[in-house]
Amino acid sequence: MVKPFVFAALLAGSAIGTPMPQATGVPTPTTLMSGAYWIRGVAAPNYHKYLQTKPANVPGTAILDSHTTAGQFAIESGQLVNKASNPPLYMWVEEPADKANPPRTLATWFNTTKSPFGTFAWSGDTLTWSVPSVKRQNLGAWLVCAKQALFVNTGAYAYQTPSGCADQTIHYYNDKTANN
């Protein structure tokens, strides 16, 4: 099994700077599909930045970015699924080696296979992620860091935020079109 950080590095290019072939994105429908939601930040600095990959709708790092390339999501059996991609993409969360003392940031990405680690759910309109082996103060706490990458925040929301990151909660939005 490819470790999450290795998988992310493979997607971004090699460590020595040799360019990797870039995947071509799949256009995102501009009208919300039945049974799907947009997912977006609702506070600065990520106000109305939407969950997606770049390029859009292909396996890669989960980011918050433009409404014009937003993914469309549903939760199915605890899996967060991008319904705008073909095949569907599933959100993964990095599994820390030391679950009792996980790092502050757990990387997230989308893959074509279901994630074996953790469960996604809605708490009202807030996207949450949990797994019994990793204790979190706020199941809806996320961090947006370099290049708009989305991380699970294992610490307290808005307290000792890692440098270069912004605390964020992300929420579904079900209007017909994504907006800025």
Number of C-alpha atoms within 10 A of each C-alpha: 4 8 10 19 14 12 15 20 14 15 17 16 14 13 10 6 8 8 12 11 9 11 14 11 15 15 15 18 15 15 11 20 16 11 11 19 22 25 27 28 23 16 14 11 12 20 15 22 25 29 28 33 23 20 16 21 27 23 25 25 28 24 24 27 22 17 20 17 22 30 30 30 26 21 19 12 10 16 22 23 24 29 22 23 22 11 14 19 26 23 21 25 21 18 19 16 9 10 13 10 11 17 15 16 21 20 22 22 24 26 21 18 13 16 18 10 15 17 19 22 20 14 11 9 13 19 21 20 23 19 14 9 13 15 15 19 11 16 21 22 23 26 27 24 18 11 10 18 20 25 25 24 29 21 21 14 20 13 8 10 16 15 8 9 17 20 22 25 21 25 23 22 21 17 11 13 15 24 14 9
